[in-house]
Amino acid sequence: MPRIPAAQRRSDFIQAAVEVIATHGIDGATTRRIADQAEANLAMLHYCYDSKEDLFADVYEYVAGKYREVVEGSDPHTTVADAARQILHGVMQWYVDSPSFTAATVELVNWARRQHGDRGIAVFDQALDAVRGALRAAADPDHPVEPSTVDEIAYVVATLADGFAVNWLTYSDKAAAQQQMEIAQSVLASWLAVRLRHEAVTA
């Protein structure tokens, strides 16, 4: 059997940890369960990671990285409003396509806030920063959007996405989720129309 590189093994353990956390919660995410999920022996996990804390640190980085990937997947050659709608849709679709990721993220952020608050805040801050960056990139250079407006849009996108995530986790109804995605998009579009019109008038 070919030797699996340590970097690949670490990636396997991160993915396995997400699945185990989603199923068993933080307290149930033992190293043995994570190793079993990764189809590896416990010694290999301890070879790759000195402690579960070290593994979880990489899981947090993975979660933050996934948000960046989804957000940065929006079309940069568009308007601020369109970028916001693309980002919201992309995040909600990712939640639907990856229920384990959604459940694990909620568990990780809540646990981090209880144990060491800065790490939980960092995941959320990094996601918001990615949204702000994508919105700024989409702005017309001749008509820049005020930083305070960018902050507001990022907050509204995050709020709608997070509310959707909780509903999706609670009911796990894909048909209903698709309808709720459309509602959330409509709410965002209506709010954006008013907010950006107000900025144009006061500019």
C-alpha positions as CSV (number, residue, x, y, z in Angstrom):
1,M,0.0,0.0,0.0
2,P,1.5,3.4,-1.0
3,R,2.5,5.7,1.8
4,I,0.1,8.6,2.3
5,P,1.9,12.0,2.8
6,A,1.4,13.6,6.2
7,A,-0.1,16.7,4.5
8,Q,-2.8,14.5,2.9
9,R,-3.4,12.8,6.2
10,R,-3.9,16.1,8.0
11,S,-6.4,17.1,5.4
12,D,-8.2,13.7,5.9
13,F,-8.3,14.3,9.7
14,I,-9.7,17.8,9.2
15,Q,-12.5,16.6,7.0
16,A,-13.1,13.7,9.4
17,A,-13.2,16.1,12.4
18,V,-15.9,18.2,10.6
19,E,-18.1,15.1,10.1
20,V,-17.6,13.9,13.7
21,I,-18.3,17.3,15.2
22,A,-21.4,17.6,13.0
23,T,-22.7,14.2,14.2
24,H,-21.5,14.0,17.8
25,G,-20.8,17.7,18.8
26,I,-17.6,19.0,20.2
27,D,-17.7,16.9,23.4
28,G,-18.3,13.7,21.3
29,A,-15.5,14.5,18.9
30,T,-12.9,12.2,20.4
31,T,-9.6,11.5,18.6
32,R,-10.6,7.9,18.2
33,R,-13.8,8.8,16.5
34,I,-12.0,11.2,14.2
35,A,-9.3,8.6,13.4
36,D,-12.0,6.0,12.6
37,Q,-13.9,8.5,10.4
38,A,-10.6,9.2,8.5
39,E,-10.0,5.4,8.2
40,A,-6.7,5.8,10.0
41,N,-5.2,4.5,13.2
42,L,-5.0,6.7,16.3
43,A,-1.2,6.6,16.2
44,M,-1.2,8.4,12.8
45,L,-3.5,11.1,14.2
46,H,-1.2,11.7,17.1
47,Y,1.8,11.7,14.6
48,C,0.1,14.5,12.6
49,Y,-1.2,16.4,15.6
50,D,0.3,16.8,19.1
51,S,-3.2,17.4,20.6
52,K,-6.9,17.7,19.7
53,E,-6.5,21.4,20.2
54,D,-3.9,21.5,17.4
55,L,-6.3,19.6,15.1
56,F,-9.2,21.9,16.0
57,A,-7.0,24.9,15.2
58,D,-6.6,23.6,11.6
59,V,-10.4,22.9,11.5
60,Y,-11.0,26.5,12.3
61,E,-8.6,27.5,9.5
62,Y,-10.5,25.2,7.2
63,V,-13.9,26.6,8.1
64,A,-12.6,30.2,7.6
65,G,-11.0,29.2,4.3
66,K,-14.2,27.7,3.0
67,Y,-16.1,30.9,3.6
68,R,-13.4,32.8,1.7
69,E,-13.7,30.4,-1.2
70,V,-17.4,30.8,-1.4
71,V,-17.3,34.6,-1.1
72,E,-14.4,35.0,-3.5
73,G,-16.2,32.9,-6.0
74,S,-18.6,35.8,-6.8
75,D,-18.1,37.6,-10.1
76,P,-15.8,40.6,-9.5
77,H,-17.0,42.3,-12.7
78,T,-20.4,43.3,-11.4
79,T,-22.2,45.8,-9.2
80,V,-22.1,45.9,-5.4
81,A,-25.8,44.8,-5.3
82,D,-25.2,41.9,-7.6
83,A,-22.0,40.9,-5.7
84,A,-24.0,40.9,-2.4
85,R,-26.7,38.7,-3.9
86,Q,-24.2,36.3,-5.4
87,I,-22.4,36.0,-2.0
88,L,-25.6,35.4,-0.1
89,H,-26.7,32.8,-2.7
90,G,-23.3,31.1,-2.7
91,V,-23.2,30.8,1.1
92,M,-26.7,29.5,1.4
93,Q,-26.2,27.0,-1.4
94,W,-23.0,25.8,0.3
95,Y,-24.9,25.3,3.5
96,V,-27.5,23.2,1.7
97,D,-24.9,21.2,-0.2
98,S,-22.7,20.7,2.9
99,P,-25.0,20.1,6.0
100,S,-22.1,18.6,8.0
101,F,-20.0,21.7,7.4
102,T,-23.0,23.9,8.5
103,A,-23.6,21.9,11.7
104,A,-19.9,21.7,12.5
105,T,-19.4,25.4,12.0
106,V,-22.2,26.3,14.4
107,E,-20.8,23.9,17.0
108,L,-17.3,25.2,16.6
109,V,-18.2,28.9,16.9
110,N,-20.4,28.3,20.0
111,W,-17.7,26.1,21.6
112,A,-15.0,28.6,20.9
113,R,-16.9,31.5,22.4
114,R,-17.3,29.5,25.6
115,Q,-13.7,28.2,25.7
116,H,-11.6,30.9,24.2
117,G,-13.7,33.6,22.7
118,D,-11.2,35.1,20.3
119,R,-11.1,32.1,18.1
120,G,-14.8,32.0,17.6
121,I,-14.8,35.7,16.9
122,A,-11.9,35.3,14.4
123,V,-13.9,32.8,12.2
124,F,-16.8,35.3,12.0
125,D,-14.5,38.3,11.5
126,Q,-12.6,36.5,8.6
127,A,-15.9,35.7,6.9
128,L,-17.1,39.3,7.2
129,D,-13.7,40.6,5.9
130,A,-14.0,38.4,2.9
131,V,-17.5,39.8,2.2
132,R,-16.3,43.3,2.6
133,G,-13.4,42.7,0.2
134,A,-15.6,41.2,-2.5
135,L,-18.1,44.1,-2.2
136,R,-15.3,46.7,-2.4
137,A,-13.9,44.9,-5.5
138,A,-17.3,45.1,-7.2
139,A,-17.7,48.8,-6.6
140,D,-17.5,51.3,-9.5
141,P,-14.2,53.2,-9.0
142,D,-15.9,56.3,-10.2
143,H,-18.7,55.9,-7.6
144,P,-17.2,54.2,-4.6
145,V,-19.4,52.9,-1.8
146,E,-18.9,54.4,1.6
147,P,-17.1,52.0,4.1
148,S,-20.0,52.2,6.5
149,T,-22.4,51.1,3.7
150,V,-20.1,48.2,2.9
151,D,-20.2,47.2,6.6
152,E,-24.0,47.3,6.6
153,I,-24.3,45.2,3.5
154,A,-21.9,42.6,4.9
155,Y,-23.8,42.5,8.2
156,V,-27.2,42.0,6.4
157,V,-25.7,39.3,4.2
158,A,-24.3,37.5,7.2
159,T,-27.5,37.9,9.2
160,L,-29.7,36.4,6.4
161,A,-27.2,33.6,5.7
162,D,-27.0,32.7,9.4
163,G,-30.7,32.7,9.9
164,F,-31.1,30.5,6.9
165,A,-28.4,28.1,8.3
166,V,-30.3,27.7,11.6
167,N,-33.5,27.0,9.7
168,W,-31.8,24.5,7.4
169,L,-30.2,22.7,10.3
170,T,-33.5,22.5,12.2
171,Y,-35.7,21.2,9.4
172,S,-33.3,19.8,6.8
173,D,-36.0,20.2,4.2
174,K,-34.4,20.9,0.8
175,A,-37.6,21.9,-1.0
176,A,-38.4,24.4,1.8
177,A,-34.7,25.5,1.8
178,Q,-34.9,26.5,-1.9
179,Q,-38.0,28.6,-1.3
180,Q,-36.4,30.2,1.7
181,M,-33.3,31.0,-0.3
182,E,-35.5,32.9,-2.8
183,I,-37.2,34.8,0.1
184,A,-33.8,35.7,1.6
185,Q,-32.6,36.9,-1.8
186,S,-35.8,39.0,-2.2
187,V,-35.3,40.6,1.2
188,L,-31.7,41.4,0.4
189,A,-32.6,42.9,-3.0
190,S,-35.4,45.1,-1.5
191,W,-33.1,46.3,1.3
192,L,-30.2,47.0,-1.1
193,A,-32.4,49.0,-3.5
194,V,-33.5,51.3,-0.7
195,R,-30.1,51.5,1.0
196,L,-28.0,52.2,-2.2
197,R,-30.6,54.7,-3.5
198,H,-30.3,56.6,-0.2
199,E,-26.5,56.6,-0.5
200,A,-26.8,57.9,-4.1
201,V,-29.1,60.7,-3.0
202,T,-27.0,61.8,-0.1
203,A,-23.6,61.5,-2.0
